[in-house]
Amino acid sequence: MVVELLAAGAATLSAGLVYVMSAARVVKQYERGVVFRLGRLHGNAREPGFTMVVPGVDRMRKVNMQIVTLPVPAQEGITRDNVTVRVDAVVYFKVVDAANAIVQVEDYRFAVSQMAQTSLRSIIGKSDLDDLL
């Protein structure tokens, strides 16, 4: 009887340990964790440090809050004075609201890249060659 009780206690303890290990997450200092419970945004973004999620119910996506350097591919355009130029650029951006970056935009990095390319082409078309140089 005692052996069976000890075996049951050990099984319960190991099952609890597995549950806690699968629920534990660590959010790094430069990240925020956005938690979705059954597909819905759950609360605010998790701050850096140790956090727990409900396995099988919660999903956590981590968002980098550092300044990101994103190269913009070279863009060809015609200036206002009809000169063809080729311009490449670099974009620096930082996520301010982690939940909105995940929920409001499908892929925020791609969106920033596309917006930068569009803006670069627009600026090329509105500028004279002297202004660009």
C-alpha positions as CSV (number, residue, x, y, z in Angstrom):
1,M,0.0,0.0,0.0
2,V,2.8,2.4,0.9
3,V,4.7,1.6,-2.3
4,E,1.6,2.3,-4.4
5,L,1.1,5.6,-2.6
6,L,4.8,6.6,-3.2
7,A,4.5,5.6,-6.9
8,A,1.3,7.6,-7.3
9,G,2.9,10.6,-5.6
10,A,6.0,10.4,-7.8
11,A,3.9,10.2,-10.9
12,T,1.8,13.2,-9.8
13,L,5.0,15.1,-9.0
14,S,6.6,14.3,-12.4
15,A,3.4,15.2,-14.2
16,G,3.3,18.5,-12.4
17,L,6.9,19.2,-13.2
18,V,6.3,18.5,-16.9
19,Y,3.4,20.9,-16.8
20,V,5.4,23.7,-15.1
21,M,8.3,23.2,-17.5
22,S,6.0,23.5,-20.5
23,A,4.3,26.6,-19.1
24,A,7.5,28.5,-18.2
25,R,8.7,31.2,-20.5
26,V,11.5,33.7,-20.2
27,V,11.2,37.1,-21.9
28,K,14.5,38.8,-22.5
29,Q,15.2,42.4,-21.5
30,Y,14.9,43.7,-25.0
31,E,11.7,41.8,-25.8
32,R,8.0,41.9,-24.9
33,G,5.8,38.8,-24.9
34,V,2.3,39.1,-26.5
35,V,0.0,36.4,-25.2
36,F,-3.0,35.0,-27.2
37,R,-5.5,32.9,-25.3
38,L,-7.5,30.8,-27.7
39,G,-6.7,33.2,-30.4
40,R,-7.6,36.4,-28.5
41,L,-5.2,39.0,-27.2
42,H,-4.8,38.3,-23.4
43,G,-3.9,41.4,-21.3
44,N,-1.0,43.6,-21.9
45,A,2.4,42.6,-23.3
46,R,4.5,40.6,-20.8
47,E,7.4,42.4,-19.4
48,P,11.0,41.0,-19.3
49,G,11.7,38.2,-16.9
50,F,10.0,34.9,-16.0
51,T,6.4,34.4,-17.0
52,M,3.9,31.5,-17.1
53,V,1.4,30.6,-19.9
54,V,-1.2,27.9,-20.0
55,P,0.1,25.1,-22.2
56,G,-2.3,24.2,-25.1
57,V,-4.4,27.3,-24.5
58,D,-2.0,30.2,-24.6
59,R,0.5,31.1,-27.3
60,M,3.1,33.7,-26.7
61,R,4.9,35.7,-29.5
62,K,8.0,37.6,-28.6
63,V,8.6,41.0,-30.1
64,N,12.0,42.6,-30.4
65,M,11.9,46.2,-29.0
66,Q,15.4,47.2,-30.1
67,I,16.2,49.6,-32.9
68,V,16.3,47.5,-36.0
69,T,18.4,48.2,-39.1
70,L,16.6,47.3,-42.3
71,P,18.3,47.7,-45.7
72,V,16.0,49.0,-48.5
73,P,16.8,47.5,-51.9
74,A,18.0,49.9,-54.6
75,Q,15.2,51.8,-56.2
76,E,15.3,53.2,-59.7
77,G,13.3,56.3,-60.4
78,I,13.0,59.3,-62.6
79,T,13.6,62.7,-61.0
80,R,11.4,65.7,-61.6
81,D,13.9,66.9,-64.2
82,N,13.8,63.5,-66.1
83,V,17.1,62.0,-65.0
84,T,17.2,58.3,-64.1
85,V,18.8,57.6,-60.7
86,R,19.3,54.5,-58.6
87,V,19.1,55.1,-54.8
88,D,19.5,52.6,-52.0
89,A,18.8,53.4,-48.4
90,V,18.7,52.0,-44.8
91,V,15.8,52.3,-42.5
92,Y,16.0,52.3,-38.7
93,F,12.9,51.6,-36.8
94,K,11.8,50.6,-33.3
95,V,8.6,48.9,-32.2
96,V,6.8,51.0,-29.6
97,D,3.6,48.9,-29.0
98,A,4.3,45.2,-29.2
99,A,0.6,44.1,-29.2
100,N,-0.3,46.5,-32.1
101,A,2.8,45.3,-34.0
102,I,1.5,41.7,-33.9
103,V,-2.3,42.3,-34.1
104,Q,-2.7,45.2,-36.4
105,V,-0.1,44.2,-39.1
106,E,0.5,40.7,-40.6
107,D,4.3,41.1,-40.9
108,Y,5.5,44.4,-39.5
109,R,9.1,44.0,-40.8
110,F,7.9,43.4,-44.3
111,A,5.4,46.3,-44.0
112,V,8.1,48.7,-42.9
113,S,10.3,47.6,-45.9
114,Q,7.5,48.1,-48.4
115,M,6.6,51.5,-47.0
116,A,10.2,52.6,-47.1
117,Q,10.5,51.5,-50.8
118,T,7.3,53.3,-51.7
119,S,8.4,56.5,-49.9
120,L,11.8,56.4,-51.5
121,R,10.3,56.2,-55.0
122,S,7.9,59.0,-54.2
123,I,10.7,61.2,-52.9
124,I,12.8,60.5,-56.0
125,G,9.9,61.5,-58.3
126,K,9.4,64.8,-56.5
127,S,13.0,65.9,-56.3
128,D,15.5,67.4,-58.7
129,L,18.8,65.7,-59.3
130,D,20.6,68.6,-57.5
131,D,18.5,68.0,-54.4
132,L,19.2,64.3,-54.4
133,L,22.9,64.7,-54.8
